[in-house]
Amino acid sequence: MTAVVVTGAGSGIGRAVAHSFADEGANVLAVGRTDSKLAETARNRPEIRTLVADITADGAADRIAEAAAAEFGQIDVLVNNAAVVTRAPLGGIDAKQAREQVETNLVAPLLLTQACLPWLRLSQGTVVNVSTSGAVRGWPMNSVYGASKAGLDFLTRTWAVELAPDGVRVVSVAPGPVETEIAENAGFSPEQIRRLRETQRAKVPLGRIGRPEEIAWWVRTLARPEAGFATGVVLAVDGAASVAM
Ligand SMILES: NC(=O)c1ccc[n+]([C@@H]2O[C@H](COP(=O)([O-])OP(=O)(O)OC[C@H]3O[C@@H](n4cnc5c(N)ncnc54)[C@H](OP(=O)(O)O)[C@@H]3O)[C@@H](O)[C@H]2O)c1
């Protein structure tokens, strides 16, 4: 049976990814910092086990890989999904928040992938990095977040080449705006979220915000054996937002 590790699985896209794999019978280790959110993800789905872990903590990568291996005896898919975002213009960037974004969005996925690598080599598995389609052009107020995600896409391309001889694939799914708690978690007020959604809708040629399930479907699909010739790819799933003039 397929064994999957999903970070940031207590909400939004991560929860939808965990459900998508579990609903097809895969075993899932759902990782996040908040026990109650993970419990909600796992509710009525015995295929989903949960692990409370801050992916930026010392030793977290080894702890997560060891927990998955102990629970399932294998790791076939790693989904690096957890991330944090803090908006600020250059001149107003707080050092602690900048470090937190780089640590969470770039360094932690790197260390977790490394910790899972022996298992991924054994299974000839797949790494799916969740980045953002916004990181392909200048993005005011989001320079640190965008840089962390552009860096993650660079890891995808480089690791795809490094790991190809082992049969391990590495891909990125790059969402556009998706209806999740990300803005709330970034400290936006309800009124700011309403205005953000309006702006986002106007920028997406399809004229709407995406749903977490629409991102999860691509994560799941790219991890399938039938997608076996796709590696090193960054797939924008964003209603054409990143290709519009
Ligand atoms: N929603 C969008 O519009 C959008 C657009 C483009 C890309 N994305 C990307 O999609 C991914 C999922 O985001 P989302 O929209 O689903 O946002 P979300 O609901 O805020 O989910 C992020 C998850 O990451 C977890 N997390 C954060 N820091 C963590 C840490 N240090 N250790 C472990 N878990 C941590 C959070 O849970 P805890 O706080 O409980 O740990 C949360 O469940 C992210 O990579 C994001 O950058 C989202």
The ligand as an SDF file (V2000), in Angstrom:
LIG
                    3D

 48 52  0  0  0  0  0  0  0  0999 V2000
   -3.9890   29.3360   -0.5370 N   0  0  0  0  0  0  0  0  0  0  0  0
   -3.3680   29.9220   -1.5170 C   0  0  0  0  0  0  0  0  0  0  0  0
   -3.8970   30.8720   -2.1050 O   0  0  0  0  0  0  0  0  0  0  0  0
   -2.0160   29.4430   -1.9660 C   0  0  0  0  0  0  0  0  0  0  0  0
   -1.5060   29.9610   -3.1640 C   0  0  0  0  0  0  0  0  0  0  0  0
   -0.2560   29.5310   -3.6060 C   0  0  0  0  0  0  0  0  0  0  0  0
    0.4630   28.6000   -2.8720 C   0  0  0  0  0  0  0  0  0  0  0  0
   -0.0530   28.1250   -1.6920 N   0  0  0  0  0  0  0  0  0  0  0  0
    0.7600   27.1510   -0.9530 C   0  0  0  0  0  0  0  0  0  0  0  0
   -0.0390   26.0380   -0.6090 O   0  0  0  0  0  0  0  0  0  0  0  0
    0.4750   25.4260    0.5840 C   0  0  0  0  0  0  0  0  0  0  0  0
   -0.6510   25.1940    1.5740 C   0  0  0  0  0  0  0  0  0  0  0  0
   -1.1710   26.4470    1.9770 O   0  0  0  0  0  0  0  0  0  0  0  0
   -2.6930   26.6630    2.3880 P   0  0  0  0  0  0  0  0  0  0  0  0
   -3.2400   27.6940    1.4910 O   0  0  0  0  0  0  0  0  0  0  0  0
   -3.3800   25.3730    2.5460 O   0  0  0  0  0  0  0  0  0  0  0  0
   -2.4860   27.4210    3.7880 O   0  0  0  0  0  0  0  0  0  0  0  0
   -2.8050   27.0420    5.2960 P   0  0  0  0  0  0  0  0  0  0  0  0
   -4.2120   26.6230    5.4340 O   0  0  0  0  0  0  0  0  0  0  0  0
   -2.3000   28.2040    6.0940 O   0  0  0  0  0  0  0  0  0  0  0  0
   -1.8990   25.7550    5.5290 O   0  0  0  0  0  0  0  0  0  0  0  0
   -0.5610   25.7860    5.9100 C   0  0  0  0  0  0  0  0  0  0  0  0
   -0.3510   24.6460    6.8790 C   0  0  0  0  0  0  0  0  0  0  0  0
    1.0200   24.5690    7.2310 O   0  0  0  0  0  0  0  0  0  0  0  0
    1.1210   24.2850    8.6030 C   0  0  0  0  0  0  0  0  0  0  0  0
    2.3950   24.7920    9.0880 N   0  0  0  0  0  0  0  0  0  0  0  0
    2.8500   26.0670    9.0380 C   0  0  0  0  0  0  0  0  0  0  0  0
    4.0580   26.1570    9.6010 N   0  0  0  0  0  0  0  0  0  0  0  0
    4.3940   24.9060    9.9960 C   0  0  0  0  0  0  0  0  0  0  0  0
    5.5120   24.3560   10.6540 C   0  0  0  0  0  0  0  0  0  0  0  0
    6.5520   25.1040   11.0330 N   0  0  0  0  0  0  0  0  0  0  0  0
    5.5160   23.0310   10.9170 N   0  0  0  0  0  0  0  0  0  0  0  0
    4.4740   22.2450   10.5580 C   0  0  0  0  0  0  0  0  0  0  0  0
    3.3870   22.7110    9.9300 N   0  0  0  0  0  0  0  0  0  0  0  0
    3.3360   24.0310    9.6610 C   0  0  0  0  0  0  0  0  0  0  0  0
   -0.0900   25.0010    9.2310 C   0  0  0  0  0  0  0  0  0  0  0  0
   -0.6300   24.3550   10.3750 O   0  0  0  0  0  0  0  0  0  0  0  0
   -0.1640   24.6220   11.8630 P   0  0  0  0  0  0  0  0  0  0  0  0
   -0.1000   26.1140   12.0340 O   0  0  0  0  0  0  0  0  0  0  0  0
   -1.1620   23.9390   12.7100 O   0  0  0  0  0  0  0  0  0  0  0  0
    1.1550   23.9640   11.9080 O   0  0  0  0  0  0  0  0  0  0  0  0
   -1.1410   24.8550    8.1450 C   0  0  0  0  0  0  0  0  0  0  0  0
   -1.9450   23.7000    8.3400 O   0  0  0  0  0  0  0  0  0  0  0  0
    1.5770   26.3670    1.0800 C   0  0  0  0  0  0  0  0  0  0  0  0
    2.8240   25.8720    0.6580 O   0  0  0  0  0  0  0  0  0  0  0  0
    1.2850   27.6740    0.3810 C   0  0  0  0  0  0  0  0  0  0  0  0
    2.4210   28.4740    0.2330 O   0  0  0  0  0  0  0  0  0  0  0  0
   -1.2710   28.5200   -1.2290 C   0  0  0  0  0  0  0  0  0  0  0  0
  1  2  1  0
  2  3  2  0
  2  4  1  0
  4  5  1  0
  4 48  2  0
  5  6  2  0
  6  7  1  0
  7  8  2  0
  8  9  1  0
  8 48  1  0
  9 10  1  0
  9 46  1  0
 10 11  1  0
 11 12  1  0
 11 44  1  0
 12 13  1  0
 13 14  1  0
 14 15  2  0
 14 16  1  0
 14 17  1  0
 17 18  1  0
 18 19  2  0
 18 20  1  0
 18 21  1  0
 21 22  1  0
 22 23  1  0
 23 24  1  0
 23 42  1  0
 24 25  1  0
 25 26  1  0
 25 36  1  0
 26 27  1  0
 26 35  1  0
 27 28  2  0
 28 29  1  0
 29 30  1  0
 29 35  2  0
 30 31  1  0
 30 32  2  0
 32 33  1  0
 33 34  2  0
 34 35  1  0
 36 37  1  0
 36 42  1  0
 37 38  1  0
 38 39  2  0
 38 40  1  0
 38 41  1  0
 42 43  1  0
 44 45  1  0
 44 46  1  0
 46 47  1  0
M  CHG  2   8   1  16  -1
M  END
$$$$
